[in-house]
């Protein structure tokens, strides 16, 4: 079985890898042009199940990140060495294992739903348990949480967008892949 499989766009599933653009916490592309969305097969199955559930609700999923090379994880750790938000590159990330995905919700017209913060906003406002957010934002976050949990993922408390397989740490870290290359510093 392949370690990683490509996740193409599909009905109800838009791929927009944030680290292939400057629209991320670094302010510059981290992934080289041509980066593709990839996951291990078990995580891919859960993501496609989540996309089907979102579609049944008249929504879609927007994928910001999936498999992440160790070199990219090192870039993020050097920039923000805070284990609440970024896994220490020396220990590895569940993204580097190919079993974590960062997602948001799209409305029926394909516009991102308001989640209260941008993807990759490394502040307390991104935590799941915020009760000081507008009701619509809380509903959107709970809707995403329900879709992703029902599909077989688990969440982490500090990032509304991050979901991973429950047994993520049982998967080995993956070597660099041609599907996602990192821009040289």
Number of C-alpha atoms within 10 A of each C-alpha: 6 7 14 21 19 14 21 11 13 13 11 23 25 21 18 16 21 20 22 23 16 13 15 18 17 15 10 14 18 25 24 16 13 11 17 23 23 25 27 22 18 14 25 21 15 20 27 18 17 25 25 21 20 24 18 11 13 13 22 28 29 24 22 22 23 30 28 29 26 23 19 19 22 19 16 20 18 12 12 17 15 13 9 14 19 18 20 17 19 10 9 19 24 25 26 25 25 29 31 28 25 22 25 23 27 22 17 15 9 15 12 15 18 18 23 18 15 16 20 19 17 18 12 13 19 22 18 18 16 14 11 9 14 12 10 13 18 19 14 18 24 16 15 21 21 16 22 25 18 14 20 18 24 19 18 14 14 18 22 27 28 24 25 25 22 14 11 18 14 10 14 14 18 20 12 15 16 11 18 22 20 23 14 9 5
